[in-house]
Amino acid sequence: MEKVIVKVHGEQTGADGETNAIEVVTEGRHYFKNGMHYVLYDDKMADESVSTMLEIEPDRLRLTRSGAVAQEQHFMRGMESTSEYKTPFGNLKLSVQTKDMTIAYGTVSGEIHVDYALAINGAWQSDNSLSIEICPDASEIGRLN
């Protein structure tokens, strides 16, 4: 496994037209197995930590979260996927309609961009964009070149 830096930028635009953004920069781990890239990192939500795993293929992304919340979400251009978003306060049915997606991934680093619509319990909530950049940690660069 290689150490990586994971930069996540998400934007959500609701019915009122207001856009909210989040940005996370954290350390993670990367490995490649059976033709897929895997990136693992911890995401802080309030005072809780959520383990996140990305499974990256040239035309598909699967995001799996566990810990304070649990969820598995699939993204593939033109595809709708549904999952349970499990929280300590109850579960929600999430659906995402992937409008557009680009994945550019090298040996250890890459960029992912996804535009999607989000529905909760069958009702549209927002249009979203998710950008993820993965790059080798400075301590790994000499070893990887």
C-alpha positions, 0 to 999 in steps of 0.5 A: 500500500502506498500513502496518498493525499486525498482531496475531496471537493463537493458541491450541492445545489438545492431547490432554492438555488443555494450552493453549499460546498465541502472540502476535505484534505486527508491522508489515505492509502492506495493499492491496486488489485485485480484491475481496480484501484482502491483508496482508503481514508478516514473522513471526519463528520462532526466528532465522529470518524467515518472510514471511506473506501473508493473502488475505482475502475475506468468507468465506475466508482463505488464509495463505501462508508462505515463507522458513524454512518454506513453507506455504499454508493455506485456511480456510473455515467447514465446509471441510477443506483439506490442504497441505504444511508444508515445513521444512528438516527435512522436510515434513509433511502438514497438514490443517485442519478449519475449525469456525467463522470470522468475518471483519469487514473495513473499508477497511484494518482488520479482525478475523479469528477462526478455530477449527479442528482440526489434523491432521498426517500424518492424525493429529489433533494439536490444536484451535486458535483464531487471532485476527488484528487488522489496524489502520492504522499511526499514520503512516497514520491522517491520510492514510486519514481 
